[in-house]
Amino acid sequence: MTNKEFLGIIKKESNPNDYNQYLKQLIYKKNSSDKKIAIFEVSNKYIATWIKSKFTHIIQNCFEIFDGTKPNIEIKIIGERKSKKEILIQMQKNETAESTMLNPSYTFDSFVVGSSNQMAYNASIAVSNKPGIQYNPLFIYGGTGLGKTHLLQAIGNFAIEQGKSVIYVTIEQFMNDFTFSIKNKNMEHFRAKYRKCDILLIDDIQFLSGKEQTQEEFFHTFNELHNAKKQIIMTSDRLPSQIAGLVDRLKSRFDWGLTADIQYPNLETKIAIIEKKSELNGIFLTKEIINYIASSLDNSIREIEGVLIRINASAALLNQEINLEMVQNLLKEQIKEKKEHIKLPDIISLVANELNIKPSDIKSKKRTVAVANARRIVIYLTRELTHNSMPDIAKFLGMKDHSSISKNIQKTNELIEKNENFKLVIKNLKNKIVNKEW
């Protein structure tokens, strides 16, 4: 298969966004490849890691479509000197368990620690140092894209370096393995696979909800591992007690060890995450650009990673320097979409709650210092985060005209410049509105 043929197939097999942003950058090295291993090149480490972790199965599917083979996929950086023998040795070293597909970039060193994830990070370090002894099981929960999978795989990568056998799967993969084994009357192999590892890592355990037969099997797997002092770590988007359709005896076992949450990162942590991920992948961003990205995006680390890849890829493909204007243009549609989901009443509700005043006061004629301050903040945030015009805001708040709105915005900008505490209040409220915490 030539590179042109490969790109033609993968363009059809992937969605247009994935193809245009990432997959079309792949260069298939036919002369270096064979039926066992397919070697590709891309421009930088960041894109290589992303494609490897997200699109390996799609790339393999292209080969199955073309000639029925399913080679291992290796993605190198252009100019990187690594022989096929070295690649195979490294792949064999990483294959410590047949279902352990860990992202090598998910390590403790690459995880940015802040107040929102400190407990989960410390607990993960603790179980890595003393698996099966301290905090067993470890149950990490939190919203989507906040770093649960990163910590889970960091534990796995650390354990592999210590020579431990690791199984990492999503609960969906566990269920699929279970169903396949029943159908093929091969439960002995299934149980040997999941009950003889040193560390079991299960992602998205909440999807076990309502699956009675799988819950029964997982219950016995859990007991076998726990009794043998093998470490179990699970992630979920909610507490065990909040997972509907989960039998009580599993809920109680999930509570045997330690439950640690990951919360939304504050602005400072988001900035640190962007700085860290940019540094690790050789992307130079000015402080101005970093602050713009941090204040414009949701608190999803996954979204931040995606944006950094887009920025780097666009700069490489268009052969241009990364500057603020370029980043603003790239994020324009993304920010516009977010604004369309934010409504003025939601902003009023959140600001009133945070500042401990009645929402009705903000729309009233009251002129007390507290109410005037809250009203000013609502006006400023509405102009920042929505498409409402100044006349629209004036009408909604019962104010005279757009000039009143303009004066309030000007006053707010002056306070932001002069008063650091006020600036932090605005940033905090802005993050909560963007993340729909009302």
C-alpha positions as CSV (number, residue, x, y, z in Angstrom):
1,M,0.0,0.0,0.0
2,T,1.4,3.4,-0.9
3,N,1.0,6.5,1.2
4,K,-1.6,7.9,-1.2
5,E,-3.6,4.7,-1.0
6,F,-3.4,4.8,2.8
7,L,-4.6,8.4,3.0
8,G,-7.5,7.6,0.6
9,I,-8.7,4.7,2.8
10,I,-8.3,6.5,6.1
11,K,-10.1,9.6,4.8
12,K,-13.1,7.4,4.1
13,E,-12.9,5.6,7.5
14,S,-12.5,8.6,9.7
15,N,-14.6,11.7,10.3
16,P,-13.5,14.8,8.4
17,N,-12.4,16.7,11.5
18,D,-10.1,14.0,12.7
19,Y,-8.7,13.5,9.2
20,N,-8.0,17.2,8.5
21,Q,-6.5,18.0,11.9
22,Y,-4.5,14.9,12.5
23,L,-4.6,11.8,10.3
24,K,-3.7,13.4,7.0
25,Q,-0.3,14.3,8.5
26,L,0.7,10.6,8.7
27,I,3.4,9.6,6.2
28,Y,3.4,5.8,5.6
29,K,6.9,4.5,5.3
30,K,6.3,1.5,3.0
31,N,10.0,0.6,2.6
32,S,10.5,0.3,6.4
33,S,7.3,-1.6,7.1
34,D,6.1,-5.2,6.7
35,K,3.1,-7.3,7.7
36,K,4.0,-7.3,11.4
37,I,4.7,-3.6,11.8
38,A,3.6,-0.5,9.9
39,I,5.8,2.6,10.4
40,F,4.6,6.1,10.0
41,E,6.2,9.5,10.4
42,V,4.7,12.8,11.7
43,S,6.2,16.3,12.4
44,N,6.4,16.2,16.2
45,K,6.0,14.1,19.3
46,Y,2.7,15.7,20.4
47,I,0.9,14.6,17.3
48,A,2.6,11.2,17.3
49,T,1.4,10.5,20.9
50,W,-2.1,11.8,20.2
51,I,-2.6,9.7,17.0
52,K,-1.1,6.6,18.6
53,S,-3.4,6.8,21.6
54,K,-6.6,7.8,19.8
55,F,-6.5,6.4,16.3
56,T,-4.4,3.2,16.3
57,H,-7.5,1.0,15.7
58,I,-8.6,3.1,12.7
59,I,-5.1,2.9,11.1
60,Q,-5.1,-0.9,11.6
61,N,-8.5,-1.1,10.1
62,C,-7.2,0.5,6.9
63,F,-4.7,-2.3,6.5
64,E,-7.4,-4.9,7.1
65,I,-9.5,-3.3,4.4
66,F,-6.5,-3.1,2.0
67,D,-5.0,-6.6,2.3
68,G,-6.5,-8.3,5.4
69,T,-3.4,-7.8,7.7
70,K,-3.4,-6.1,11.1
71,P,0.1,-4.9,11.8
72,N,1.3,-3.2,15.0
73,I,1.5,0.6,14.5
74,E,4.6,2.7,15.2
75,I,4.6,6.4,14.7
76,K,8.0,8.1,14.6
77,I,9.0,11.8,14.4
78,I,10.4,12.9,11.0
79,G,14.2,12.6,11.2
80,E,14.1,10.2,14.2
81,R,16.6,7.4,13.7
82,K,15.2,4.2,15.1
83,S,15.6,0.8,13.4
84,K,12.8,-1.7,13.0
85,K,14.6,-4.0,15.4
86,E,14.7,-1.3,18.1
87,I,11.0,-0.6,17.6
88,L,10.1,-4.3,17.9
89,I,12.2,-4.6,21.1
90,Q,10.5,-1.6,22.6
91,M,7.0,-2.9,21.7
92,Q,7.8,-6.3,23.2
93,K,8.9,-4.6,26.4
94,N,5.7,-2.6,26.6
95,E,3.5,-5.6,26.0
96,T,3.3,-6.7,29.7
97,A,-0.3,-7.8,29.4
98,E,-2.4,-8.5,26.3
99,S,-5.0,-5.8,27.1
100,T,-2.7,-3.2,28.6
101,M,-2.7,-0.4,26.1
102,L,-1.2,2.4,28.1
103,N,-0.4,5.9,26.8
104,P,3.3,6.3,27.6
105,S,2.9,10.1,28.0
106,Y,0.5,9.5,30.9
107,T,3.0,9.6,33.8
108,F,3.1,11.2,37.2
109,D,5.8,13.6,36.0
110,S,3.5,14.9,33.2
111,F,0.5,15.3,35.5
112,V,0.0,18.9,36.8
113,V,-1.0,18.9,40.5
114,G,-3.2,21.6,41.9
115,S,-5.7,22.0,44.7
116,S,-8.4,20.4,42.6
117,N,-6.6,17.1,42.2
118,Q,-4.1,17.0,45.1
119,M,-5.8,14.2,47.0
120,A,-6.3,11.9,44.0
121,Y,-2.7,12.5,42.9
122,N,-1.3,11.7,46.4
123,A,-3.4,8.6,46.7
124,S,-2.2,7.4,43.3
125,I,1.4,7.8,44.4
126,A,0.7,6.0,47.6
127,V,-0.9,2.9,45.9
128,S,2.0,2.9,43.3
129,N,4.6,2.7,46.1
130,K,2.6,0.1,48.2
131,P,0.2,-1.7,45.8
132,G,-2.3,-4.0,47.5
133,I,-1.4,-2.7,51.0
134,Q,-2.5,0.9,51.2
135,Y,-5.9,2.2,49.8
136,N,-7.2,-1.0,48.2
137,P,-9.4,-0.4,46.2
138,L,-8.6,3.2,45.1
139,F,-11.7,4.8,43.6
140,I,-11.1,8.1,41.7
141,Y,-14.1,10.1,40.6
142,G,-14.8,13.4,38.8
143,G,-16.1,15.0,35.7
144,T,-15.2,14.2,32.1
145,G,-11.7,15.3,30.9
146,L,-10.2,16.2,34.3
147,G,-7.4,13.7,34.4
148,K,-8.8,10.5,35.9
149,T,-7.5,8.3,33.1
150,H,-4.2,10.1,33.2
151,L,-3.7,9.1,36.8
152,L,-5.0,5.6,36.2
153,Q,-2.5,5.0,33.4
154,A,0.3,6.8,35.3
155,I,-0.2,4.1,38.0
156,G,0.0,1.4,35.3
157,N,3.1,2.9,33.6
158,F,4.9,3.1,37.0
159,A,3.9,-0.5,37.9
160,I,5.2,-1.8,34.5
161,E,8.6,-0.1,35.2
162,Q,8.6,-2.0,38.5
163,G,8.1,-5.3,36.7
164,K,4.4,-5.7,37.8
165,S,1.8,-7.3,35.6
166,V,-0.9,-4.8,34.7
167,I,-4.4,-5.0,33.2
168,Y,-5.9,-1.7,32.0
169,V,-9.4,-1.8,30.5
170,T,-12.5,0.3,30.3
171,I,-15.5,-1.5,31.9
172,E,-16.9,-1.8,28.4
173,Q,-13.9,-3.9,27.4
174,F,-14.3,-6.0,30.5
175,M,-17.9,-6.6,29.6
176,N,-17.1,-7.4,26.0
177,D,-14.4,-9.9,27.1
178,F,-16.9,-11.5,29.5
179,T,-19.6,-11.8,26.9
180,F,-17.2,-13.2,24.3
181,S,-15.8,-15.8,26.8
182,I,-19.3,-17.0,27.7
183,K,-20.3,-17.3,24.1
184,N,-17.1,-19.3,23.3
185,K,-17.2,-21.3,26.5
186,N,-13.8,-20.0,27.5
187,M,-14.3,-18.6,31.0
188,E,-11.2,-20.2,32.3
189,H,-9.0,-18.0,30.1
190,F,-11.1,-14.9,31.0
191,R,-10.7,-15.5,34.8
192,A,-7.0,-16.3,34.5
193,K,-6.5,-13.0,32.6
194,Y,-8.2,-10.8,35.1
195,R,-7.5,-12.6,38.4
196,K,-3.8,-13.3,38.0
197,C,-2.5,-9.7,37.4
198,D,-0.8,-7.6,40.1
199,I,-2.8,-4.5,39.3
200,L,-6.2,-4.1,37.8
201,L,-7.1,-0.7,36.3
202,I,-10.7,-0.2,35.4
203,D,-11.9,3.0,33.7
204,D,-15.5,4.3,33.7
205,I,-16.9,1.8,36.2
206,Q,-20.2,3.6,36.2
207,F,-21.1,1.8,32.9
208,L,-21.4,-1.4,35.0
209,S,-24.8,0.0,36.0
210,G,-27.7,-2.5,35.3
211,K,-25.4,-5.3,33.9
212,E,-26.4,-7.9,36.5
213,Q,-24.4,-10.9,35.1
214,T,-21.3,-8.8,34.6
215,Q,-21.6,-7.4,38.1
216,E,-21.7,-10.9,39.5
217,E,-18.5,-11.8,37.6
218,F,-16.8,-8.5,38.6
219,F,-17.8,-9.1,42.2
220,H,-15.9,-12.5,42.3
221,T,-12.9,-11.0,40.3
222,F,-12.7,-8.2,42.9
223,N,-12.8,-10.6,45.8
224,E,-10.1,-12.8,44.3
225,L,-7.8,-9.9,43.7
226,H,-8.4,-8.2,47.0
227,N,-7.9,-11.5,49.0
228,A,-4.6,-12.0,47.2
229,K,-3.6,-8.4,48.1
230,K,-3.6,-7.3,44.5
231,Q,-4.2,-3.7,43.8
232,I,-7.5,-2.5,42.2
233,I,-8.0,1.1,41.0
234,M,-11.2,2.3,39.4
235,T,-12.5,5.6,37.9
236,S,-16.0,6.9,37.6
237,D,-17.8,10.1,36.9
238,R,-19.6,9.8,40.3
239,L,-19.4,8.3,43.8
240,P,-20.2,4.6,44.2
241,S,-23.3,5.4,46.1
242,Q,-24.6,7.5,43.2
243,I,-24.2,4.8,40.6
244,A,-27.8,3.7,39.9
245,G,-28.3,0.0,39.1
246,L,-25.2,-1.1,41.0
247,V,-25.7,-3.9,43.5
248,D,-25.2,-3.0,47.1
249,R,-22.4,-5.5,47.8
250,L,-20.3,-4.0,45.0
251,K,-21.0,-0.5,46.3
252,S,-19.8,-1.6,49.8
253,R,-16.6,-3.1,48.4
254,F,-15.8,0.0,46.4
255,D,-15.9,1.8,49.8
256,W,-13.4,-0.5,51.4
257,G,-10.4,1.5,50.4
258,L,-10.2,5.2,49.6
259,T,-12.4,7.4,47.5
260,A,-10.7,10.5,46.0
261,D,-12.3,13.1,43.8
262,I,-10.9,15.4,41.1
263,Q,-12.6,18.7,40.9
264,Y,-12.6,21.4,38.2
265,P,-9.2,23.1,38.1
266,N,-9.0,26.8,39.0
267,L,-7.5,29.3,36.5
268,E,-4.0,29.0,37.9
269,T,-4.0,25.2,37.6
270,K,-5.3,25.5,34.0
271,I,-2.4,27.9,33.2
272,A,0.1,25.4,34.7
273,I,-1.4,22.6,32.7
274,I,-1.1,24.5,29.4
275,E,2.5,25.5,30.3
276,K,3.4,21.9,31.2
277,K,1.9,20.3,28.1
278,S,3.4,22.9,25.8
279,E,6.8,22.4,27.3
280,L,6.7,18.6,27.1
281,N,5.8,18.7,23.4
282,G,8.0,21.5,22.3
283,I,5.3,24.1,21.6
284,F,6.3,27.7,22.4
285,L,3.4,29.9,23.6
286,T,3.7,33.4,25.0
287,K,2.2,34.2,28.4
288,E,-0.5,36.2,26.6
289,I,-1.5,33.2,24.5
290,I,-1.5,30.8,27.5
291,N,-3.7,33.2,29.5
292,Y,-6.1,33.6,26.6
293,I,-6.5,29.8,26.1
294,A,-7.0,29.3,29.9
295,S,-9.7,31.9,30.2
296,S,-11.4,30.9,27.0
297,L,-11.8,27.2,27.3
298,D,-13.8,24.9,29.6
299,N,-11.9,23.2,32.4
300,S,-11.6,19.9,30.5
301,I,-7.9,18.9,30.2
302,R,-8.8,16.8,27.2
303,E,-10.1,19.9,25.5
304,I,-7.0,21.8,26.3
305,E,-4.8,19.0,24.8
306,G,-6.9,19.0,21.7
307,V,-6.5,22.7,21.2
308,L,-2.7,22.6,21.7
309,I,-2.6,19.9,19.0
310,R,-4.7,22.1,16.7
311,I,-2.4,25.1,17.3
312,N,0.8,23.2,16.7
313,A,-0.6,21.4,13.6
314,S,-1.9,24.6,12.1
315,A,1.4,26.3,12.6
316,A,3.3,23.4,11.0
317,L,0.9,23.0,8.0
318,L,0.7,26.7,7.3
319,N,4.3,27.3,8.1
320,Q,3.5,30.3,10.3
321,E,4.5,31.5,13.7
322,I,2.1,30.9,16.7
323,N,0.8,34.2,17.7
324,L,-2.3,35.5,19.6
325,E,-4.2,36.4,16.4
326,M,-3.8,32.9,15.0
327,V,-4.9,31.3,18.2
328,Q,-8.0,33.6,18.4
329,N,-9.0,32.6,14.9
330,L,-8.6,28.9,15.7
331,L,-10.7,29.1,18.8
332,K,-13.3,31.5,17.3
333,E,-16.0,28.9,16.5
334,Q,-15.3,26.9,19.6
335,I,-15.9,30.0,21.8
336,K,-18.9,31.1,19.8
337,E,-20.5,27.7,20.4
338,K,-20.0,28.1,24.1
339,K,-21.5,31.5,24.2
340,E,-24.6,30.3,22.5
341,H,-25.3,28.1,25.5
342,I,-24.9,30.8,28.2
343,K,-28.0,32.8,29.1
344,L,-28.2,36.1,31.0
345,P,-30.6,34.7,33.7
346,D,-28.0,32.0,34.4
347,I,-25.3,34.7,34.9
348,I,-27.6,36.6,37.3
349,S,-28.4,33.5,39.2
350,L,-24.7,32.5,39.7
351,V,-23.5,36.0,40.6
352,A,-26.4,36.6,43.1
353,N,-25.6,33.2,44.7
354,E,-21.9,33.9,44.9
355,L,-22.3,37.4,46.3
356,N,-25.1,36.5,48.6
357,I,-27.9,38.8,47.3
358,K,-31.3,38.2,45.7
359,P,-31.4,37.8,41.9
360,S,-34.4,40.1,41.8
361,D,-32.2,42.9,43.4
362,I,-29.9,42.9,40.4
363,K,-32.9,43.7,38.1
364,S,-34.3,46.2,40.6
365,K,-33.7,50.0,41.0
366,K,-31.7,49.4,44.2
367,R,-28.4,51.3,44.4
368,T,-26.7,49.9,47.5
369,V,-23.0,49.2,47.1
370,A,-23.5,45.4,47.1
371,V,-26.3,45.4,44.5
372,A,-24.5,48.0,42.3
373,N,-21.3,45.9,42.4
374,A,-23.2,42.7,41.5
375,R,-25.1,44.4,38.7
376,R,-21.8,45.7,37.3
377,I,-20.3,42.2,37.3
378,V,-23.4,40.7,35.6
379,I,-23.1,43.4,32.8
380,Y,-19.4,42.8,32.3
381,L,-19.7,39.0,32.2
382,T,-22.7,39.1,29.9
383,R,-20.8,41.1,27.4
384,E,-17.8,38.8,27.7
385,L,-19.6,35.5,27.6
386,T,-22.8,36.0,25.5
387,H,-23.9,37.5,22.2
388,N,-26.2,40.0,23.9
389,S,-25.8,43.6,22.7
390,M,-25.6,46.5,25.1
391,P,-29.2,47.6,24.4
392,D,-30.4,44.0,25.0
393,I,-28.7,44.0,28.4
394,A,-30.1,47.4,29.3
395,K,-33.6,46.3,28.4
396,F,-33.3,43.0,30.4
397,L,-32.0,44.8,33.5
398,G,-34.4,47.6,33.3
399,M,-31.7,50.2,32.8
400,K,-32.0,53.5,30.9
401,D,-30.0,52.7,27.7
402,H,-26.8,51.2,26.3
403,S,-24.7,54.2,27.6
404,S,-25.4,53.0,31.2
405,I,-24.1,49.5,30.2
406,S,-21.0,51.0,28.6
407,K,-20.2,53.0,31.8
408,N,-20.5,49.9,34.0
409,I,-18.2,47.9,31.7
410,Q,-15.6,50.8,31.7
411,K,-15.8,50.9,35.5
412,T,-15.4,47.1,35.8
413,N,-12.3,47.2,33.5
414,E,-10.8,49.9,35.7
415,L,-11.4,47.8,38.9
416,I,-9.8,44.7,37.2
417,E,-6.7,46.8,36.4
418,K,-6.4,48.3,39.9
419,N,-7.8,45.6,42.3
420,E,-6.2,42.2,42.2
421,N,-8.9,40.7,44.5
422,F,-11.7,42.0,42.3
423,K,-9.9,40.5,39.3
424,L,-9.8,37.1,40.9
425,V,-13.5,37.3,41.8
426,I,-14.3,38.0,38.1
427,K,-12.1,35.1,36.9
428,N,-13.7,32.7,39.4
429,L,-17.2,33.7,38.3
430,K,-16.3,33.5,34.7
431,N,-14.9,29.9,35.1
432,K,-18.1,28.8,36.9
433,I,-20.3,30.3,34.2
434,V,-18.4,28.7,31.4
435,N,-18.5,25.3,33.2
436,K,-22.3,25.7,33.9
437,E,-21.9,25.6,37.7
438,W,-25.2,27.3,38.3
